[in-house]
Amino acid sequence: MRIFGWSCLGVGLLATGLFAAGVPQKRIRHATRDVGESRPIRAEAEPQNWLTQNGTYAEQRYSPLDRISTDTIGKLGLAWVGDLESTRG
């Protein structure tokens, strides 16, 4: 049983290594197209698209968009739900 466990671990690590080797290292995947390397650097030019985790490389987590305001906040609603079928918090 112990050999089986080590074999599974070895196969898992090999599969992970093969997968990682096939993933381009300098490309960020977008839902519809490649983002590329230089586009996130100029993210301030596209305020409607958050191309990095915090909006831009400045990481201010600030959006200059003004469509949501105290006048329009009451019109917001749920856009989508994802059930992960988990009891974890």
Backbone hydrogen bonds in HBPLUS format (Angstrom, degrees):
<---DONOR---> <-ACCEPTOR-->    atom                        ^
c    i                          cat <-CA-CA->   ^        H-A-AA   ^      H-
h    n   atom  resd res      DA  || num        DHA   H-A  angle D-A-AA Bond
n    s   type  num  typ     dist DA aas  dist angle  dist       angle   num
A0005-GLY N   A0001-MET O   3.17 MM   4  6.49 154.7  2.23 147.4 153.0     1
A0006-TRP N   A0002-ARG O   3.18 MM   4  6.49 160.9  2.22 148.6 152.8     2
A0007-SER N   A0003-ILE O   2.85 MM   4  6.03 151.0  1.93 147.9 156.9     3
A0008-CYS N   A0004-PHE O   2.93 MM   4  6.19 158.6  1.98 150.5 155.4     4
A0009-LEU N   A0005-GLY O   3.02 MM   4  6.27 156.1  2.08 145.1 151.8     5
A0010-GLY N   A0006-TRP O   2.90 MM   4  6.11 158.9  1.94 146.6 152.2     6
A0011-VAL N   A0007-SER O   2.91 MM   4  6.18 161.4  1.95 153.6 158.1     7
A0012-GLY N   A0008-CYS O   2.90 MM   4  6.05 158.0  1.95 146.7 153.2     8
A0013-LEU N   A0009-LEU O   2.92 MM   4  6.16 161.6  1.95 153.2 157.5     9
A0014-LEU N   A0010-GLY O   2.94 MM   4  6.10 156.8  1.99 146.7 153.6    10
A0015-ALA N   A0011-VAL O   2.88 MM   4  6.07 161.8  1.92 150.4 155.1    11
A0016-THR N   A0012-GLY O   2.93 MM   4  6.13 157.4  1.99 146.8 153.3    12
A0017-GLY N   A0013-LEU O   2.92 MM   4  6.09 158.5  1.96 146.3 152.2    13
A0018-LEU N   A0014-LEU O   2.92 MM   4  6.16 158.6  1.96 151.2 157.0    14
A0019-PHE N   A0015-ALA O   2.92 MM   4  6.09 157.6  1.97 147.4 153.7    15
A0020-ALA N   A0016-THR O   2.89 MM   4  6.07 166.1  1.91 151.9 155.8    16
A0021-ALA N   A0017-GLY O   2.97 MM   4  6.08 147.4  2.08 142.2 150.9    17
A0022-GLY N   A0019-PHE O   3.06 MM   3  5.30 134.9  2.27 101.2 113.5    18
A0023-VAL N   A0020-ALA O   3.32 MM   3  5.25 151.8  2.40  97.9 105.9    19
A0035-VAL N   A0028-ILE O   3.05 MM   7  5.47 169.2  2.06 170.5 170.1    20
A0030-HIS N   A0033-ARG O   3.14 MM   3  5.15 126.2  2.45 128.3 143.1    21
A0041-ILE N   A0038-SER O   3.18 MM   3  5.28 125.6  2.49  98.9 112.9    22
A0042-ARG N   A0039-ARG O   3.09 MM   3  5.30 131.6  2.34 103.4 115.5    23
A0043-ALA N   A0040-PRO O   3.20 MM   3  4.77 149.6  2.30 108.8 104.8    24
A0045-ALA N   A0042-ARG O   3.01 MM   3  5.84 158.2  2.06 124.7 130.3    25
A0046-GLU N   A0043-ALA O   2.93 MM   3  5.32 159.2  1.97 113.3 120.2    26
A0049-ASN N   A0046-GLU O   2.99 MM   3  5.58 163.9  2.02 122.3 127.5    27
A0055-GLY N   A0052-THR O   3.21 MM   3  5.12 168.8  2.23 111.5 110.6    28
A0061-ARG N   A0054-ASN O   3.25 MM   7  4.84 140.8  2.42 154.9 148.4    29
A0059-GLU N   A0056-THR O   3.02 MM   3  5.39 156.8  2.07 109.9 117.3    30
A0072-THR N   A0069-SER O   3.14 MM   3  5.25 130.8  2.40  98.7 111.1    31
A0073-ILE N   A0069-SER O   2.94 MM   4  5.80 129.1  2.21 153.9 164.6    32
A0075-LYS N   A0072-THR O   3.00 MM   3  5.54 158.6  2.05 118.2 125.0    33
A0076-LEU N   A0073-ILE O   3.27 MM   3  5.63 167.7  2.29 111.7 115.4    34
